[in-house]
Amino acid sequence: MKKIERVRAALAGETVDRPPFSIWYHFGTQHASSERAAQAHLEFYDYYDLDFLKVMNDYDYPMPLGLETMESPEDLKRLQPFNIERSPLGNQLRALEYIAKGLRGTALFVDTLFNAWNTIRRNLVKEALPGLMADHPRELLDALKVINQNLIRYALASLDRGSAGIFFSVPASAEFLTLEHYEKFMRPFDIEFLNAIKGKGEMHILHAHGEKLYLDRLLDYPVQAISWADLNGGPSISAMRQKTSLTLMGGIDHVKFAYTSAKVIRRQVAEARAQGGPAKFILAPGCSVPTYSFPPLIKAARDAGRE
């Protein structure tokens, strides 16, 4: 099977010759030009002969003009809609254009996006988020609405530039926030986002990030596949198969990957394939592997998936 055929068959629940394989790590190109970021991705794709490319998105969501730190309700009110193409995220859109040209229609690629709650946490309010959730929920909800609309506009622009879908990172897990806070500050915006891009891509992937997932609240998300750390917090691939009809994406321990022997990695892949079965399974890490992972390990994982 050709790469695109293999991926589409896996998503459709058809039997494949082997599970599609991809792997990813952060390239550290957030300071670099769009062309250089795209080149790093394309070199990685070519070198490891991946079945599809997950494009990392390390350009930052911009702070409101004049602010270096956000920590108060007044700061949150400074968040506004902005011109995506003139923001740092515009660099990502231009990188996607280079990637689409470089792949020349031979493989699908998906763009990575962090949900609104994680965007405000990672890029803007940082350590102030718990206090804002507790003491200023109304202002925080208003800010999340603005961010989510900006993310929706970005995602639609990404899909217009050739992305097959959005790899949507959702840290709906007890180590990040309570179930009550998830229901209030995360889930409504996730559903709004995914409904806004529904039907506009063929490979939207929910990345359920964390080891203590509120999994039962995630399985109705309108996506084609679910990615999670089956070997770091679980559940196992076979257990997840009993919970959802989504295409499953996992099997490789990302946490210990760089310090795991090729023999053990091959064993992981064999077990993952046995659990995943001949359909609706994509071989991948539970999250990003370390950037310093050496090529022989990545090739071992790839080759074990092809045996």
C-alpha positions as CSV (number, residue, x, y, z in Angstrom):
1,M,0.0,0.0,0.0
2,K,1.1,3.6,-0.6
3,K,1.5,5.8,2.5
4,I,-1.7,7.8,2.1
5,E,-3.7,4.7,1.3
6,R,-2.4,3.0,4.4
7,V,-3.2,5.9,6.7
8,R,-6.7,6.4,5.2
9,A,-7.4,2.7,5.5
10,A,-6.4,2.6,9.1
11,L,-8.7,5.6,9.9
12,A,-11.5,3.9,8.0
13,G,-11.2,0.6,9.8
14,E,-10.0,-1.3,6.8
15,T,-7.4,-4.0,7.0
16,V,-3.9,-2.7,6.2
17,D,-0.7,-4.4,5.2
18,R,1.0,-3.1,8.3
19,P,0.2,-0.3,10.8
20,P,1.1,3.2,9.7
21,F,4.0,4.5,11.7
22,S,5.1,8.0,12.7
23,I,7.2,9.5,15.5
24,W,8.1,13.0,16.5
25,Y,10.1,15.3,18.7
26,H,10.6,19.0,19.2
27,F,13.2,20.3,16.7
28,G,14.0,23.5,18.6
29,T,13.3,25.7,15.6
30,Q,11.0,28.2,17.4
31,H,13.6,30.9,16.8
32,A,14.1,30.0,13.2
33,S,12.5,30.9,9.9
34,S,9.5,29.1,8.6
35,E,11.6,27.7,5.8
36,R,14.1,26.3,8.2
37,A,11.5,24.8,10.4
38,A,9.9,23.1,7.4
39,Q,13.2,21.8,6.2
40,A,13.9,20.2,9.6
41,H,10.5,18.4,9.4
42,L,11.0,17.3,5.8
43,E,14.5,16.0,6.5
44,F,13.1,14.0,9.5
45,Y,10.3,12.6,7.4
46,D,12.6,11.5,4.6
47,Y,15.3,10.1,6.8
48,Y,13.0,7.8,8.8
49,D,10.6,7.1,5.9
50,L,7.5,7.9,8.0
51,D,4.0,7.0,6.9
52,F,2.7,10.5,7.8
53,L,4.2,13.6,9.3
54,K,3.2,15.2,12.6
55,V,4.2,18.8,12.3
56,M,5.4,20.3,15.6
57,N,4.0,23.7,16.5
58,D,6.6,25.5,18.7
59,Y,5.9,29.1,17.6
60,D,4.4,31.0,20.5
61,Y,0.9,32.4,21.0
62,P,1.5,36.1,21.4
63,M,1.3,38.1,24.6
64,P,-0.9,41.3,24.4
65,L,1.2,44.2,23.3
66,G,3.2,45.7,26.1
67,L,2.8,42.8,28.5
68,E,5.6,40.4,29.5
69,T,3.6,38.6,32.3
70,M,-0.1,38.0,32.7
71,E,-1.4,37.3,36.2
72,S,-4.5,39.5,36.9
73,P,-8.1,39.8,35.7
74,E,-7.1,43.2,34.2
75,D,-4.3,41.4,32.2
76,L,-6.8,38.8,30.9
77,K,-9.0,41.6,29.6
78,R,-6.2,42.6,27.3
79,L,-6.6,39.5,25.2
80,Q,-8.1,40.2,21.8
81,P,-8.6,38.7,18.4
82,F,-5.5,39.2,16.3
83,N,-4.2,38.8,12.8
84,I,-3.0,35.2,12.7
85,E,-0.7,35.7,9.7
86,R,1.1,38.6,11.3
87,S,1.6,36.8,14.6
88,P,4.2,34.2,15.5
89,L,1.6,31.6,14.5
90,G,1.9,33.0,11.0
91,N,5.4,31.5,10.9
92,Q,3.8,28.1,11.4
93,L,1.3,28.7,8.6
94,R,4.2,29.5,6.2
95,A,6.1,26.4,7.4
96,L,3.0,24.3,6.5
97,E,3.1,25.8,3.0
98,Y,6.7,24.7,2.6
99,I,5.9,21.3,4.0
100,A,3.0,20.8,1.6
101,K,5.2,21.6,-1.3
102,G,8.0,19.4,-0.1
103,L,5.8,16.3,0.4
104,R,4.2,16.8,-3.1
105,G,1.1,14.9,-2.2
106,T,3.0,11.7,-1.3
107,A,2.0,11.7,2.4
108,L,-0.5,13.3,4.8
109,F,0.7,15.7,7.5
110,V,-1.1,16.9,10.6
111,D,-0.6,20.2,12.5
112,T,-0.2,20.3,16.2
113,L,-2.3,22.6,18.4
114,F,-2.7,22.9,22.1
115,N,-6.2,23.5,23.4
116,A,-7.3,26.9,24.8
117,W,-6.6,26.0,28.5
118,N,-3.2,24.7,27.7
119,T,-2.4,27.7,25.5
120,I,-3.2,30.1,28.2
121,R,-1.2,28.0,30.7
122,R,1.9,27.4,28.5
123,N,2.1,30.8,26.8
124,L,0.5,33.4,28.9
125,V,-0.5,33.1,32.6
126,K,1.9,30.3,33.6
127,E,1.9,29.8,37.4
128,A,-1.0,32.3,37.9
129,L,-3.5,29.9,36.3
130,P,-4.6,28.0,39.5
131,G,-5.3,31.3,41.3
132,L,-7.2,32.7,38.3
133,M,-9.4,29.6,38.1
134,A,-10.2,29.8,41.8
135,D,-10.6,33.6,42.3
136,H,-11.5,35.0,38.8
137,P,-13.4,32.4,36.9
138,R,-15.6,34.8,34.9
139,E,-12.6,36.8,33.6
140,L,-10.7,33.6,32.8
141,L,-13.7,32.1,30.9
142,D,-13.9,35.3,28.8
143,A,-10.2,35.1,28.1
144,L,-10.5,31.4,27.0
145,K,-13.3,32.4,24.7
146,V,-11.1,34.9,22.9
147,I,-8.2,32.4,22.7
148,N,-10.4,29.6,21.4
149,Q,-11.7,31.7,18.6
150,N,-8.2,32.7,17.6
151,L,-7.2,29.0,17.7
152,I,-10.2,28.1,15.5
153,R,-9.2,30.7,12.9
154,Y,-5.7,29.4,13.0
155,A,-6.8,25.8,12.6
156,L,-9.0,26.6,9.6
157,A,-6.0,28.5,8.0
158,S,-3.8,25.4,8.7
159,L,-6.3,23.1,7.0
160,D,-6.5,25.5,4.1
161,R,-2.8,25.1,3.6
162,G,-2.9,21.4,3.3
163,S,-3.0,19.9,6.8
164,A,-4.9,16.7,6.9
165,G,-6.0,17.4,10.4
166,I,-5.2,18.8,13.8
167,F,-3.3,16.9,16.4
168,F,-5.2,18.4,19.3
169,S,-3.4,18.3,22.6
170,V,-5.8,18.1,25.6
171,P,-4.3,17.8,29.1
172,A,-7.5,16.5,30.7
173,S,-5.8,14.8,33.5
174,A,-5.8,15.0,37.3
175,E,-2.1,16.1,37.5
176,F,-3.1,19.3,35.7
177,L,-6.5,20.2,37.0
178,T,-9.6,18.9,38.8
179,L,-12.5,17.2,37.1
180,E,-14.6,20.2,38.1
181,H,-12.2,22.6,36.5
182,Y,-11.9,20.4,33.4
183,E,-15.7,20.6,32.9
184,K,-15.7,24.3,33.4
185,F,-12.5,25.6,31.8
186,M,-11.6,23.0,29.3
187,R,-14.2,20.7,27.8
188,P,-16.7,23.3,26.5
189,F,-13.9,25.0,24.5
190,D,-12.5,21.7,23.2
191,I,-15.9,20.7,21.9
192,E,-16.5,24.2,20.3
193,F,-13.1,24.0,18.7
194,L,-13.5,20.5,17.3
195,N,-17.0,21.2,16.0
196,A,-15.7,24.3,14.2
197,I,-13.2,22.2,12.2
198,K,-15.4,19.1,11.9
199,G,-15.7,18.0,8.3
200,K,-12.8,20.2,7.2
201,G,-10.1,17.6,7.7
202,E,-9.7,13.8,7.5
203,M,-7.3,13.1,10.3
204,H,-8.2,15.0,13.4
205,I,-6.4,13.4,16.4
206,L,-7.2,13.9,20.0
207,H,-4.0,13.7,22.0
208,A,-5.2,12.9,25.5
209,H,-2.2,14.1,27.4
210,G,-1.5,12.9,31.0
211,E,-1.3,9.9,33.2
212,K,-4.5,10.4,35.1
213,L,-6.9,11.1,32.3
214,Y,-10.6,11.9,32.6
215,L,-10.9,9.4,29.8
216,D,-14.6,8.8,29.9
217,R,-15.2,12.5,29.2
218,L,-13.0,12.5,26.2
219,L,-14.3,9.6,24.1
220,D,-17.1,11.6,22.6
221,Y,-14.8,14.2,21.1
222,P,-15.5,14.5,17.3
223,V,-12.1,13.2,16.0
224,Q,-10.9,10.3,13.8
225,A,-8.2,9.0,16.2
226,I,-7.0,9.1,19.8
227,S,-3.4,9.3,20.9
228,W,-2.5,8.6,24.5
229,A,0.4,7.2,26.6
230,D,-0.7,3.6,26.8
231,L,2.6,2.6,28.5
232,N,2.6,5.6,30.8
233,G,-0.6,5.9,32.7
234,G,-2.7,3.8,30.3
235,P,-5.1,2.3,29.6
236,S,-3.5,-0.4,27.5
237,I,-4.3,-0.6,23.8
238,S,-6.5,-3.6,24.2
239,A,-8.4,-1.9,27.1
240,M,-8.9,1.2,25.0
241,R,-10.2,-0.9,22.1
242,Q,-13.1,-1.9,24.4
243,K,-13.9,1.7,25.2
244,T,-14.0,3.4,21.7
245,S,-14.4,2.8,18.0
246,L,-11.8,5.5,17.2
247,T,-8.6,4.6,15.5
248,L,-6.0,4.0,18.3
249,M,-2.6,5.6,18.2
250,G,0.2,4.5,20.5
251,G,2.4,1.6,21.5
252,I,5.8,3.2,22.1
253,D,7.0,4.4,25.5
254,H,8.0,8.0,24.9
255,V,9.3,8.6,28.4
256,K,12.0,6.0,28.4
257,F,12.6,5.8,24.7
258,A,16.0,7.4,24.5
259,Y,17.3,5.0,27.2
260,T,15.6,1.8,26.0
261,S,17.5,-0.8,23.9
262,A,16.4,-1.6,20.4
263,K,15.6,-5.1,21.6
264,V,13.0,-3.8,24.1
265,I,11.6,-1.3,21.6
266,R,11.0,-4.0,19.1
267,R,9.3,-6.0,21.9
268,Q,7.1,-3.0,22.6
269,V,6.1,-2.7,19.0
270,A,5.3,-6.4,18.7
271,E,3.1,-6.2,21.7
272,A,1.4,-3.1,20.5
273,R,0.7,-4.7,17.1
274,A,-0.8,-7.7,18.7
275,Q,-3.1,-5.6,20.8
276,G,-3.9,-3.1,18.0
277,G,-4.9,-5.7,15.5
278,P,-5.0,-5.4,11.7
279,A,-7.3,-2.4,11.6
280,K,-7.8,1.0,13.2
281,F,-4.3,1.1,14.7
282,I,-1.4,3.5,14.2
283,L,2.0,2.8,15.7
284,A,3.3,5.9,17.4
285,P,4.8,7.2,20.7
286,G,2.5,8.2,23.6
287,C,3.9,11.7,23.3
288,S,7.1,13.4,21.9
289,V,10.2,11.3,22.3
290,P,13.3,13.1,23.6
291,T,15.1,15.2,20.9
292,Y,18.3,13.4,21.7
293,S,16.9,10.0,20.7
294,F,19.5,8.4,18.4
295,P,18.5,7.2,14.9
296,P,19.1,3.5,15.5
297,L,16.3,3.4,18.1
298,I,13.8,5.2,15.8
299,K,14.7,2.9,13.0
300,A,14.2,-0.1,15.2
301,A,10.7,1.0,16.1
302,R,9.9,1.7,12.4
303,D,11.3,-1.6,11.2
304,A,9.6,-3.6,13.9
305,G,6.3,-2.2,12.7
306,R,7.1,-3.5,9.2
307,E,8.0,-7.0,10.0
